[in-house]
Amino acid sequence: MHASVAAVQFQPRKGEIEANLDRMAEIFGQLADEGLPDLIVFPEASTTGYFLEGAVYELARSAGEYAEALQQRWRSAVSGARSADVVIGFYERDAGTVYNSALYVTLGGERPAIRHVHRKLFLPTYGVFDEQRFVTRGRRIGVFETSHFPSAILICEDVWHSICPTIAALKGAQVMIVPSASPGRGISGPEIETITQWRNTLQGAASEHGVYAVYAGLVGFEGGKGFTGTSMIVAPDGRIVAAGQRFEECVVRATMDSDAINVARARLPFIGDLHDVLPDLLLDEELPVPRGGHLAR
Amino acid sequence: MKTAPLTTYRGEGILPPDPLAIDPALVESWLVRFIADELVRGRGMRTAVVGLSGGVDSAVTAYLCARALGPENVCCVRMPYRTSSKDSLDHAAMVIEALGCRERTIEITAAVDGYLQFEPDADGRRRGNVMARTRMLILFDLSQKYGGLPIGTGNKSERLLGYFTWHADDTPPLNPLGDLFKVQVWELARRLGVPSEIVEKAPSADLVVGQTDEGELGISYQKADPILAYLLMGYPPETLVREGFAPEEVRLVHHRVASTHWKRHLPTTAMLTNTAINEFYLRPVDY
């Protein structure tokens, strides 16, 4: 099995949801002209911009609203009955609660089909970040079926906690989709330090578990903070098979193939090993995990 | 028979090495993009207005603006007072000539003295502040005239040491250099090709004849900047002393930072309601 993927390095206009959706439609059109991929991934907070503070309550929308809005744009931009899966990062409102979420939706059919909504678990609230002040965290990592590979979405800091890719892989994910908004820091060498950290993190997660990592990064400056982009697609052996430039809007494309997953997992059968060992690790009573309704120490 | 001793590999000290290391090419490209993105895309303006003092900070700022916007969209303004050093004017002229940007020279003596005639006893510090605030008045007015924005020139060292005039040097809405220490600005200046006379001279606000930053601060930037860098990373002053920094220099720098937090903030507003601006009503600058 194989599937083509495009990570779109995107610079939204702050708070202008309609304009940003229209720009996504332009990109749908470009991708359709160039050869429609099976999966199109936009970054975290791609419909509004990332740093919203209290404006998040004005700008949060439901996943259903975005699914409909994207379907409408798809119809205007892509001719015929062609369809593809699209992931966008967005601020979600659901029953009065606001999340930093990503929507996975299949567009182009009669109705948009929502396959999954991931709510960011790890909300950075340190230094320049203030997410937990404004939004509520998600509670689980879901692995869901798509028209190609079983997939999981992890948003930005979710991936930095290595337990998240591990759980996704244990639950059967073969593709890890990572919408992100990473403000660059670190000027001591020719590459921005946070970009190097991202590469290491994604390559480590992909190669440890034998999964594809599809990373779509926001670009542009918001109040002096420059989002670095550097979208990339990492193969299950840890190789970066396609990557975009820092700071530039662009599209990063590659093909994902089950052979590559099989070969990588045969060479490093870590995920199989973990399946065997995991029960012992989780039964360790010193782990701070809930047991019988109580938090063990 | 005794075997040869094992080779020992020793770890580095506690403090991370080279806290001030920069890649000047990376910083240049980052800041050029910052100016273009924040000024043109974010605020819909094309013109930068830069007050050129003849020093390295404003020279670097002008070079970055010229690269980001084209020299025709940069207006460099020289604002001498009657006691300003001739070198300051000449060095500013070198920048203008090298960049080929627009230029204005506006003598501030009449404006400054127009006020100070009523305060003849004002000391050097007050006079310097009046000059700095007069210059900012001009930069904002010219920005309105040219449909642009003033671009700040303050660096991280002087911001941390509180070595600037509040609501003067710190007021421009965009500041490319504010997260760079002075020694890093020097390195960036060399990369950009700023004339060496400007890069190598002793830094001075030139508000009083013979004034230098080092003379006023009591420490050079070469000595202060590593201390500042480590303090901001979170290393306590005692650790810096233990690792070999001079105690009196650490004390001086730490005191200056700790006593000037207020200068890095907006004015304190009395909070009376649940909708106090910037306390409860929180909106980002670009929204």
Interface residues (C-beta under 8 A of the other chain):
Chain A: K14 G15 G49 F51 L52 E53 G54 A55 G184 I187 S188 G189 P190 E191 I192 G220 F221 E222 G223 G224 G226 F247
Chain B: D18 A21 I22 D23 A25 L26 V27 W30 R33 F34 D37 E38 R41 G42 F280 Y281 L282 R283 P284 V285 D286 Y287
